[in-house]
Amino acid sequence: MMERIMLSVSAEMLKALDQERKARKLETIPEAARAVLGEYFKQKAD
């Protein structure tokens, strides 16, 4: 089950997420945030 949250980020973080979105060829910034967080937590669990 997915939950929705609101997240406030700085202008710099928004710019970095947009760059990541373009690099991964994703459509939205929330998709980029999910991808980055997913990778982070996967590495942390290893």
C-alpha positions as CSV (number, residue, x, y, z in Angstrom):
1,M,0.0,0.0,0.0
2,M,1.3,3.4,-0.9
3,E,0.9,6.5,1.3
4,R,1.0,10.1,0.1
5,I,3.1,12.7,1.9
6,M,3.9,16.3,1.3
7,L,7.5,17.3,1.3
8,S,9.1,20.7,1.3
9,V,12.6,20.9,-0.3
10,S,15.0,23.8,-0.9
11,A,15.5,25.3,-4.4
12,E,18.9,23.5,-4.6
13,M,17.3,20.1,-3.8
14,L,14.6,20.7,-6.3
15,K,17.2,21.5,-9.0
16,A,19.1,18.4,-8.1
17,L,16.0,16.2,-8.3
18,D,15.1,17.7,-11.7
19,Q,18.6,16.9,-13.0
20,E,18.2,13.4,-11.6
21,R,14.8,13.1,-13.3
22,K,16.2,14.1,-16.7
23,A,19.2,11.7,-16.3
24,R,16.9,8.8,-15.5
25,K,14.4,9.8,-18.2
26,L,11.5,10.0,-15.7
27,E,8.4,12.0,-16.2
28,T,8.0,13.7,-12.8
29,I,10.1,14.9,-9.9
30,P,8.2,12.6,-7.4
31,E,9.3,9.6,-9.5
32,A,12.9,10.8,-9.2
33,A,12.5,11.2,-5.4
34,R,11.1,7.7,-5.1
35,A,14.0,6.3,-7.2
36,V,16.6,8.1,-5.2
37,L,15.1,7.2,-1.8
38,G,14.6,3.6,-2.9
39,E,18.3,3.2,-3.8
40,Y,19.3,4.9,-0.6
41,F,17.3,2.5,1.6
42,K,18.4,-0.5,-0.4
43,Q,22.1,0.4,0.1
44,K,21.5,1.1,3.8
45,A,20.0,-2.3,4.2
46,D,22.9,-4.1,2.6
